[in-house]
Amino acid sequence: MRILVVEDDAGIASGLRSNLQQRGYAVDVSDGVASAWSALRAERFDAVLLDLGLVDGDGSELLRRLRLSPPATGAVSATLPDPATPVLIVTARDQVHQRIAGLDQGADDYLTKPFDVDELDARLRALLRRAAGRASPTIRLGDIELDPATRTVRQQGKPVEMSPREFSVLLVLLEARGRVLSRQQIEERLYSWDAAVESNAVEVHIHHLRRKLGSASIQTMRGVGYFMPQEKPA
C-alpha cells in the first residue's frame, strides 16, 4: 500500500516514513500544499496522512481541492487526482471544533499529535479497509486468508511464510481481485519515488507466490497483466 505523508517538519516526516516502511507501506513525503498536489496529480496513493500547518499554506486547502476534483472514471489520469483518496489528518490542532471542522471538510479520520504509531497504523488499516469496501479486518479468497494487521497469510488454515514484498504483492492483488493489474500498476502500489526497482521484480514475486499458493492462484492475461479470480480455482 502506498501512502503520501504531507508534513513540513522534517523530523516527524522522517520518523513517519521509517515507521510506516517497517510496517510494509511504500511512503512518499511532501512538505507543502503545492508539492502534495503535484504528487496527487502524478501518482495514485492508497491514503494521505495530512498535517494542517504546512510551509506554503493550510492542509485543509489541499483537502478541499482534492474533494472537489472531478470523479475519476477508469484509471486515474496523470492530471486528475482521485477525490475518493482516504485522508487522515495528523495535526497538533486538538480542539473539538478543529476536529469537527477537519472531518466536515472531508477528512476520513483525525489524529492529534503526539500519537502512538501503532494507533496510526490501526487507523490507516481501517481507512484502507473501508475504501476497499470490506467490513472484515481479514481478506479471504477461497482457501487463502490474509491479515493486514499481523501481516500473515494462511491457506487451508495453515500459515504460509512470505517475504515482506511477497505479502505486499498478494495484498494488492487480493484487494483488486477480479481486475487485471499491469506490472506498472502493481509497482506503483509497492514502491515510493526513491525506491530502486528491478525490471523483473514483480514477475519474480508472482512466481514465488504461485509456488507457495498454487499455480492457479494468480493468473496472467498475456500482454496486459495479472489478476486473482473472484473465485479461486480448485
Backbone as a ProteinNet text record, in pm:
[ID]
protein_1_A
[PRIMARY]
MRILVVEDDAGIASGLRSNLQQRGYAVDVSDGVASAWSALRAERFDAVLLDLGLVDGDGSELLRRLRLSPPATGAVSATLPDPATPVLIVTARDQVHQRIAGLDQGADDYLTKPFDVDELDARLRALLRRAAGRASPTIRLGDIELDPATRTVRQQGKPVEMSPREFSVLLVLLEARGRVLSRQQIEERLYSWDAAVESNAVEVHIHHLRRKLGSASIQTMRGVGYFMPQEKPA
[TERTIARY]
83.9	0	88.2	50.4	133.2	69.3	147.2	97.5	171.6	98.6	159.9	152.6	269.7	277.8	299.4	208.4	219.8	251.5	379.3	428.8	551.3	550.6	662.2	771.8	749.7	854.2	937.8	1063.6	1147.1	1166.3	1179.9	1199	1077.7	958.9	835	815.5	838.8	821.4	915.4	1040.5	1136.8	1095.7	1047.5	1003.5	883.2	787.9	670.4	710.4	797.6	841.4	905.4	997.2	1068.1	972.6	884.3	792.2	693.5	641.8	544.7	611.2	732.7	804.6	829.2	858.9	878.2	750	637.3	508.6	460.7	547.5	517.2	459.1	448.3	394.8	506	470.6	557.3	518.9	617.4	588.8	660.5	584.7	640.8	606.5	691.5	674.3	670.3	575	568.7	561.5	618	619.7	524.7	448.3	359.4	239.8	149.8	27.7	61.7	151.5	181.6	247.1	347.8	416.9	326.1	239.5	146.9	44.5	-2.8	-99	-35.4	89.2	159.8	173.8	203.8	217.7	85.8	-24.3	-155.6	-198	-149.8	-180	-96.4	20.8	114.1	103.3	57.6	58.8	-74	-98	-214.8	-167.3	-228.8	-195.7	-315.2	-286.3	-394.2	-449.8	-368.1	-414.2	-317.1	-365.8	-284.5	-286.5	-167.7	-155.7	-127.8	-218.5	-214.6	-199.3	-86.1	-70.6	-145.6	-180.8	-256.7	-169.3	-71.9	17.2	135.5	133.3	236.1	313.9	426.4	516.1	452.1	359.8	302.7	151.9	97.1	-46.9	-102.9	-233.2	-302.3	-341.9	-321.5	-355.6	-501.8	-588.2	-730.9	-758.5	-672.8	-689.6	-662.6	-559.9	-531.9	-648.8	-702.4	-816.2	-936.1	-961.8	-1075.7	-1058.6	-940.1	-914.9	-929.4	-881.9	-891.2	-1037	-1115.2	-1254.7	-1338.9	-1297.8	-1371.9	-1325.5	-1223.7	-1178	-1289	-1295.8	-1397.3	-1377.9	-1487.4	-1474.4	-1393.1	-1304.9	-1222.7	-1306.9	-1286.6	-1352.8	-1245.5	-1253.2	-1148.4	-1020.5	-907.2	-778.4	-763.3	-703	-678.7	-571.3	-600.6	-506.7	-394.3	-293.7	-177.8	-211.4	-328.5	-364.1	-492.9	-540.9	-668.7	-654.1	-635.8	-631	-762.1	-754.8	-874.3	-940.2	-1058.5	-1121.7	-1162.2	-1165.6	-1205.6	-1087.6	-966.6	-849.7	-870.2	-856.1	-873.9	-770.9	-816.2	-729.4	-741.3	-627.7	-619.6	-542.9	-610.7	-543.8	-461.9	-335.2	-245.9	-189.8	-233.2	-203.9	-197	-135	-132.5	-259.4	-344	-467.8	-567.7	-583.4	-657.7	-789.3	-832.9	-960.7	-1076.6	-1186.4	-1301.3	-1351.1	-1361.9	-1414.9	-1320.2	-1189.8	-1094.1	-1109.1	-1131.2	-1152.1	-1281	-1384.9	-1512.3	-1494.7	-1424.7	-1404.9	-1328.6	-1225.4	-1147.2	-1229.9	-1311.9	-1397.2	-1504.1	-1561.1	-1664.2	-1607.2	-1479.2	-1415.8	-1381.8	-1399.5	-1380.2	-1278.5	-1214.6	-1120.1	-1195.4	-1130.7	-1191.7	-1164.8	-1058.6	-1024.6	-934.9	-917.1	-844.9	-766.9	-634.8	-549.3	-461.1	-456.9	-379.3	-241	-144	-7.6	2.6	85.7	162.5	70.6	111.9	28.9	117.4	53	122	118.2	234.1	240.4	154.6	139.6	52.8	-92.5	-134.7	-270.1	-283.3	-181.6	-182.9	-196.9	-121.3	-127	-266.5	-325.6	-460.2	-563.1	-550	-642.7	-624.1	-498.9	-473.3	-536.8	-520.9	-580.6	-732.1	-792.6	-938.2	-979.1	-903.4	-932.8	-924.1	-816.3	-794.9	-902.4	-943.4	-1048.4	-1179.5	-1216	-1340.5	-1332.8	-1215.9	-1200.9	-1216.9	-1177.5	-1190	-1328.6	-1414.5	-1549.9	-1556.9	-1460.2	-1458	-1501.8	-1580.7	-1616.2	-1520.5	-1476.4	-1388.5	-1245.4	-1173.7	-1033	-941.6	-989.1	-909.4	-965.7	-880.7	-920.3	-917.3	-1027.2	-1036.8	-1071.8	-1009.1	-1042.3	-1018.2	-1126.9	-1112.7	-1052	-943.3	-879.9	-764.9	-751.5	-645.6	-702.9	-633.5	-674.6	-554.2	-569.5	-461.8	-506.6	-420.4	-449.2	-353.3	-401.6	-313	-254.8	-325.6	-277.7	-155.1	-158.3	-45.5	48.4	9.6	88	117.9	11.9	23.7	-71	-35.7	-116.5	-135	-258.2	-287.1	-358	-331.1	-400.1	-446.8	-577.2	-638.4	-607.4	-603.6	-580.6	-436.1	-345.1	-204.7	-125.1	-32.2	46.2	134.5	145.6	231.8	337.2	463.5	571.1	589.8	602.7	619.8	718.5	790.9	874.8	784.2	832.9	750.3	699.1	783.4	741.1	638.6	655.7	556.2	421.1	422.7	298.3	231.9	309.8	254.4	194.3	261.8	208.6	76.4	72.7	-50.1	-162.5	-133.1	-235.3	-292.8	-207	-253.2	-344.1	-305.4	-384.6	-516.5	-513.9	-637.6	-735.4	-685.3	-773.3	-837.9	-767.9	-817.7	-873.4	-903.8	-941.4	-1054	-1035.7	-1129.1	-1089.3	-992.9	-944.8	-799.7	-767.1	-630.9	-548	-432.1	-338.5	-212.5	-168	-43.8	74.6	190.2	310.5	333.5	312.9	333.8	238.1	111.9	15.8	55.4	105.3	149.9	270.8	365.5	485.4	449.3	352.3	313.8	253.7	195.9	138.7	243	359.6	458.6	581.6	612.2	740.6	722.1	798.1	798.8	890.2	893.8	968.6	1115.7	1175.4	1319.7	1360.2	1265.9	1297.3	1356.9	1458.2	1517.8	1436.2	1388.2	1301.5	1367.5	1393	1447.1	1336.7	1373.9	1276.1	1185.6	1235.3	1154.3	1109.5	1110.5	1080.4	940.2	840.8	703.4	688.5	747.3	739.2	799.8	911	976.6	887.6	828.6	741.5	619.7	562.1	444.3	482.3	598.3	646.6	655.1	708.9	720.5	582.9	491.1	356.2	285.4	299.3	236.2	293.8	423.1	486.7	433.6	403	357.2	207.1	128.7	-17.1	-84.6	-9.1	-66.2	-59.1	-31	-8	-130.8	-251	-373.9	-419.9	-351	-396.5	-385.7	-281.4	-262.5	-253.9	-337.8	-342.7	-287.7	-244.1	-184.6	-276.2	-301.1	-363.5	-250.9	-213.8	-93	-94.6	14.8	28.5	-42.9	-115.8	-190.8	-142.7	-149.8	-107.2	-152.1	-173	-201.6	-330.9	-394.8	-515.6	-541.2	-616.9	-667.2	-816.6	-864.4	-1008.1	-1093.5	-1216.4	-1309.8	-1329.3	-1338.1	-1346.3	-1219.5	-1147.3	-1020.1	-1043.9	-972.7	-989.6	-956	-1026.8	-997.7	-865
-118.8	0	124.9	223.7	342.6	462.2	528.7	636.9	766	877.6	1008.9	1078.3	1109.5	1184.9	1331.6	1417.7	1561.9	1626.8	1659.1	1704	1791.9	1912.7	2004.5	1996.8	1922.7	1901	1781.2	1807.5	1702.9	1585.2	1613.3	1505.8	1415.8	1477	1398.5	1319.4	1384.8	1317.4	1197	1214.6	1105.1	990	1024.3	920.6	843.9	917.1	851.6	760	810.5	729.3	599	611.2	493.3	393.7	443	353.5	287	361.5	303.6	206.2	235.9	142.8	10.8	16.6	-105.4	-187.4	-122.2	-191.3	-231.1	-216.1	-266.8	-167.4	-39	60.9	119.4	157.8	242.5	386.5	470.2	603.3	710.5	811.3	931.4	1049.7	1152.2	1266.8	1396.2	1483.1	1619.9	1713.8	1834.6	1926.6	2044.2	2047.1	2160.4	2128.4	2225.5	2208.4	2187.6	2270.2	2263.9	2131.7	2089.5	1965.3	1844.3	1848.1	1736.6	1728.9	1845.4	1846.5	1789.4	1825.6	1771	1620.1	1572.4	1427.9	1356.1	1413.9	1351.3	1350.6	1447.5	1450.2	1348.2	1316.4	1231.3	1083.9	1053.2	915.9	881.3	750.2	702.9	659.1	714.2	677.5	609.1	513.7	444.8	528.9	619.4	708.4	824.9	932.4	1051.8	1079.4	1098.3	1148.9	1298	1380.3	1523	1607.3	1679.2	1782	1906.1	1993.4	2112.4	2236.8	2252.9	2367.6	2336	2380	2346	2470.2	2448.7	2559.9	2664	2623.2	2716.5	2731.1	2696	2711.2	2612	2600.7	2512.1	2383.1	2271.4	2142.3	2129	2206	2199.1	2245.6	2333.1	2377.3	2261.3	2183.1	2064.5	1967.6	1946.4	1856.2	1905.7	2034.9	2092.2	2070.5	2097.5	2080.6	1934.7	1845.3	1702.4	1659.1	1696.9	1652.6	1716	1832.4	1897.6	1854.5	1765.7	1716.2	1636.7	1639.3	1560.2	1412.2	1337.1	1193.2	1126.9	1036.1	964.5	859.3	846	741.1	650.8	520.5	429	458.1	442.3	468.4	617.1	649.2	788.6	842	952	1005.7	1079.7	1119.5	1187.8	1328.2	1378.8	1515.6	1519.9	1405.4	1400.8	1324.2	1395.2	1326.6	1253.9	1147.3	1071.7	1135.7	1195.1	1265.1	1172.7	1042.9	947.7	896.6	945.7	900.7	923.7	819.6	837.9	936.2	1024.1	1124.4	1115.5	1099.5	1101.1	1225.7	1320.3	1440.4	1403.2	1443.7	1421.9	1558.5	1614.5	1754.7	1777.7	1889.4	1929.9	2005.7	2038.6	2112.1	2015.7	2030.4	1929.2	1977	2096	2145.3	2072.9	2057.1	1984.5	2048.7	2181.9	2247.3	2229.1	2215.3	2192	2051.2	1954.2	1816.4	1806.9	1872.7	1872.3	1934.5	2048.5	2117.2	2028.4	1961.3	1874.9	1761.6	1701	1591.6	1643.5	1758.5	1815.6	1862.6	1893.8	1935.4	1817.4	1695.1	1579.3	1478.5	1502.5	1403.9	1277.5	1164.4	1037.3	1007.1	1065.5	1044.2	1159.8	1171.8	1285.8	1235.6	1257.9	1210.5	1326.3	1350.4	1463.1	1418.5	1508.6	1486	1526.2	1455.3	1335.7	1213.7	1112.4	993.1	868.7	755.6	627.3	572.7	528.8	482.5	358.5	276.2	158.5	201.7	307.6	358.5	416.4	488.9	542.1	429.5	322.5	208.3	146.2	132.4	74.7	162.6	294.1	385.4	378.8	366.8	351.5	224	114.4	-11.8	1.1	71.1	90.2	173.5	279.9	361.8	279	200.5	120.9	12.9	-43.7	-145.6	-86.1	31.1	94.8	135.6	185.3	226.3	108.4	-9.9	-130.4	-193.3	-136.4	-189.5	-316.1	-334.3	-454.2	-419.9	-509.5	-495.7	-575.3	-689.3	-776.8	-725.2	-737.1	-695.5	-788.5	-909.6	-1002.6	-1010.8	-1052.3	-1066.8	-1214.2	-1264.8	-1407.1	-1425	-1523.3	-1563.3	-1713.2	-1787.9	-1932.9	-1979.6	-2054.6	-2106.2	-2017.8	-1898.7	-1805.2	-1699.2	-1673.8	-1571.7	-1484.3	-1352.8	-1258.2	-1161.4	-1138.8	-1048.1	-929.1	-810.7	-694.6	-650.2	-670.9	-625	-702.3	-833.3	-916.7	-949.9	-908.1	-935.8	-1084.9	-1163.1	-1308.1	-1359.6	-1474.3	-1540.7	-1686.1	-1732.6	-1873.7	-1931.9	-2057.4	-2129.8	-2262.1	-2288.1	-2404.7	-2409.2	-2291.4	-2282	-2291.6	-2314.5	-2331.7	-2207.2	-2162.9	-2042.9	-2062	-1958.2	-1958.2	-1849.6	-1888.3	-1792.4	-1707.2	-1576.4	-1485.2	-1376	-1329.5	-1212.1	-1089.6	-978.3	-856.4	-814.1	-825.5	-781.6	-877.6	-1007.9	-1104.3	-1077.1	-1047.2	-1016.3	-893.7	-791.7	-668.7	-692.7	-772	-803.8	-878.9	-977.7	-1054.3	-964.7	-873.1	-781.6	-696.7	-642.9	-560.7	-642.2	-765.1	-848.2	-892.7	-922.4	-960.7	-844.2	-724.8	-607.6	-581.3	-618.3	-591.9	-717.7	-819.6	-948.4	-932.6	-1003.6	-993.3	-888.3	-800.4	-698.3	-726.5	-699	-719.7	-596	-617.3	-508.8	-528.3	-423.2	-430.2	-430.7	-467.6	-464.7	-324.1	-222.8	-84.9	-47.6	-88.6	-57.6	-121.7	-244.3	-311.6	-240	-205.1	-134.4	-2.5	68.9	199.3	187.3	70.7	49	4.4	-40.8	-103	-19	74.9	143.4	294.5	358.7	503.8	560.9	694.9	760.5	721.7	711.5	690.7	544.4	453.4	311.1	261.6	176.6	113.1	-11.7	-19.5	-130.2	-205.8	-333.3	-415.5	-443.2	-454.5	-463.6	-585.3	-694	-816.3	-846.6	-745	-769	-825.6	-766.9	-813.7	-957.1	-988.6	-1124.7	-1225.3	-1189.1	-1279	-1302.5	-1196.3	-1211.6	-1297.2	-1276.9	-1355.6	-1502.3	-1527.5	-1665.9	-1732.6	-1661.5	-1717.2	-1739	-1646.3	-1662.1	-1782.3	-1800.9	-1917.1	-2047.4	-2047.9	-2168.7	-2200.5	-2096.1	-2117.2	-2140.5	-2077.1	-2081.4	-2166.1	-2210.7	-2286.3	-2206.7	-2275.3	-2206.4	-2133.2	-2180.3	-2117.3	-2000.7	-1974.1	-1869.7	-1730.1	-1709.2	-1582.2	-1611	-1547.2	-1575.8	-1458.7	-1491	-1391.6	-1366.6	-1240.2	-1204.4	-1153.2	-1234.5	-1208.7	-1069.1	-998	-865.1	-756.5	-795.9	-698	-694.2	-808.8	-808.7	-931.9	-916.7	-1028.4	-1002.7	-1113.4	-1099.1	-1225.4	-1208.4	-1321.6	-1331.5	-1449.3	-1463.2	-1435.7	-1388.7	-1367	-1494.1	-1605.3	-1735.1	-1810.9	-1848.4	-1917.1	-2053.8	-2086	-2215.6	-2329.8	-2441.6	-2558.6	-2618.8
0	0	0	-77.9	-94.5	-25.4	59.3	142.5	108.9	103	89.2	224.6	280	404.9	370.1	411.8	387.2	520.9	541.6	671.6	650	709.2	685.7	792.3	899.4	998.7	953.5	916.8	858.2	953.1	1082.9	1179.8	1190.8	1199	1206.1	1077.9	963.2	834.2	822.4	864	857.3	948.2	1069.3	1161.5	1109	1051.1	993.3	878.3	791.5	678.2	727.1	822.4	872.6	938	1024.6	1095.9	1001.8	905.7	813.1	716.8	675.2	589.4	661.7	791.1	868.8	876.9	859.1	862.4	723.7	623.5	491.1	393	430.5	339.5	252.3	130.5	49	81.1	113.3	166.1	85.2	43.7	-17.3	72.2	69.5	158.4	77.7	111.7	59.6	179.3	164.3	278	263.4	155.2	136.6	49.2	38.8	-40.3	-187.5	-241.8	-385	-423.1	-345	-378.7	-359.8	-258.2	-236.8	-349.6	-394.8	-505.7	-632.1	-656.6	-773.4	-760.9	-640.2	-618.9	-643.9	-596.3	-614.7	-761.4	-836.9	-980.1	-1057.1	-1002.6	-1076.8	-1040.5	-918.3	-869.5	-804.4	-791.8	-717	-579.1	-475	-338.3	-273.7	-186.1	-116.2	-2.7	51.4	157.9	171.4	233.1	259.9	409.3	467.7	604.1	592.6	642.1	612.9	738.6	749.1	851.2	802.9	894.5	855.9	842.2	930.4	920.5	832.2	705.8	608.6	566.7	497.8	465.4	374.9	291.1	193.5	205	318.6	334.2	433.9	434.6	527.7	457.1	526.3	467.7	432.3	500.3	469.5	326.8	272.4	134.2	38	69.1	-12.7	-6.5	112.8	129.1	50	55.8	-18	-167.7	-218.9	-362.7	-404.4	-319.5	-351.6	-358.3	-260.3	-256	-366.6	-417.4	-525.2	-664	-670.4	-800.5	-867.4	-1000	-1069.6	-1040.2	-1026.8	-1002.5	-1112.8	-1072.4	-1169.5	-1240.3	-1368.3	-1446	-1501.3	-1467.1	-1509.3	-1433.2	-1500.2	-1436.7	-1410.4	-1296	-1263.3	-1357.2	-1423.2	-1520.7	-1451.5	-1530.9	-1474.7	-1428.4	-1464.1	-1424	-1342.2	-1297.1	-1227	-1095.7	-983.5	-854.2	-826.2	-749.8	-715.3	-593	-608	-495.6	-381.7	-407.2	-303.2	-221.7	-249.5	-174.5	-24.7	58.4	202.7	260.1	348.2	409.7	561.3	626.6	772	813.8	876.7	927.1	1050.4	1049.4	1163.4	1201	1314.3	1344.8	1495.4	1532.4	1673.5	1712.3	1617.3	1646.8	1711.6	1842.3	1917	1976.5	1940.1	1991.1	1921.9	1996.6	1942.5	1814.4	1812.8	1692.8	1573.7	1600.2	1491.5	1435.2	1524.1	1477.7	1396.4	1444.9	1372.2	1234.4	1229.4	1101.2	1003.9	1050.7	962.3	904.3	987.6	939.8	845.2	876.6	789.6	655.8	651.9	526.9	436.4	487.1	401.6	448.3	563.8	615.5	657.8	643	683.5	830.6	885.4	1025.3	1069.3	1201.7	1257.2	1377.4	1377.2	1485.4	1530.5	1661.2	1712.2	1759.5	1740	1786.7	1934.5	2011.3	1975.2	1970.1	1898.4	1882.8	1887.9	1908.7	1907.8	1765.5	1714.9	1576	1555.6	1657.4	1644	1621.5	1690.3	1668.3	1528.1	1483.9	1348.1	1247.2	1265.3	1174	1174.9	1293.7	1303.4	1232.1	1247.2	1179.7	1027.7	983.7	840.5	786.7	858.6	813.9	804.5	901.1	896.8	775.5	744.8	627.1	500.2	488.5	368.5	356	468.8	466.9	416.9	468.8	425.5	278.4	236.2	96.6	2.6	49.5	-32.6	-22.2	61.7	76.4	159	249.4	333.1	473.9	533.6	674.6	762.1	711.2	788.6	788.2	901	903.9	825.9	795.6	715.6	574.3	481.2	341.3	307.5	255.9	223.2	76.2	15.5	-120.8	-130.8	-145.4	-146.4	-15.5	-23.6	97.7	145.7	86.1	124.8	218.8	328.2	422.9	456.2	438.4	465	573.2	671.2	781.4	773.2	730.3	718.8	851.7	962.8	1093	1137.2	1123.1	1165.1	1050.2	928.4	807.2	795	811.1	799.3	691.5	634.4	531.9	573.5	556.5	582.8	461.5	433.6	327.4	384	370.5	431.9	581.7	642.6	785.8	829.5	735.6	770.6	731.2	816.4	784.4	661.9	583.1	464.2	484.5	485.9	505.4	380	401.6	288.6	324.7	223.8	243.1	250.2	306	311.6	173.9	70.9	-61.6	-121.1	-99	-146.8	-82.2	48.1	117.8	54.1	24.5	-32.5	-170.8	-252.9	-386	-372.2	-282.3	-262.1	-213.4	-122.3	-71.9	-184.7	-269.8	-382.4	-474	-505.1	-595.5	-532.3	-401.8	-334.3	-327.1	-299.6	-294	-429.7	-536.7	-672.3	-737.7	-661.5	-719.9	-822.3	-932.7	-1044	-1144.9	-1109.9	-1202.3	-1240.3	-1364.4	-1412.5	-1380.4	-1320.7	-1291.2	-1373.9	-1437.5	-1513.3	-1417.3	-1469.1	-1385.9	-1331.8	-1415.8	-1372.4	-1259.8	-1270	-1165.1	-1032.3	-1038.9	-916.4	-858.9	-944.3	-898	-832.4	-888.2	-833.7	-694.2	-663.4	-531.3	-429.4	-477.8	-390	-362.9	-451.8	-443.5	-437.3	-349.6	-340.5	-447.6	-456.3	-563.7	-564.4	-445.2	-437.7	-431.2	-448.9	-441	-572.1	-560	-678.1	-711.5	-834.8	-875.7	-990.1	-969.2	-1077.3	-1179	-1304.2	-1413.1	-1401.1	-1342.6	-1334.5	-1192.5	-1104.3	-962.7	-943.9	-1010.7	-993.3	-1041.2	-1155.8	-1208.2	-1111.8	-1049.3	-954.5	-833	-779.1	-662.5	-695.7	-812.9	-851.3	-871.5	-926.1	-939.6	-802.3	-704.1	-569.2	-506.2	-528.8	-473.5	-534.2	-663.3	-727.4	-673.2	-647.4	-594.4	-455.1	-377.5	-240.2	-229.4	-317.9	-306.6	-413.6	-512.1	-623	-751.6	-859.3	-986.8	-1038.3	-999.4	-1048.9	-961.7	-851	-758.9	-820.6	-901.4	-970.9	-1119.6	-1198.6	-1341	-1422.2	-1542.4	-1631.5	-1749.9	-1780.4	-1907.4	-1995.6	-2091.6	-2168.3	-2230.9	-2210.7	-2265.8	-2187	-2080.6	-2002.6	-1857.3	-1789.1	-1650	-1575.4	-1444.9	-1355.5	-1277.6	-1236.4	-1156	-1076.5	-968.9	-892.2	-921.4	-963.6	-995.6	-874.8	-900.4	-790.8	-708.9	-777.3	-711	-740.4	-635.7	-654	-717	-826.3	-889.8	-794	-811.3	-727.6	-767.1
[MASK]
++++++++++++++++++++++++++++++++++++++++++++++++++++++++++++++++++++++++++++++++++++++++++++++++++++++++++++++++++++++++++++++++++++++++++++++++++++++++++++++++++++++++++++++++++++++++++++++++++++++++++++++++++++++++++++++++++++++++++

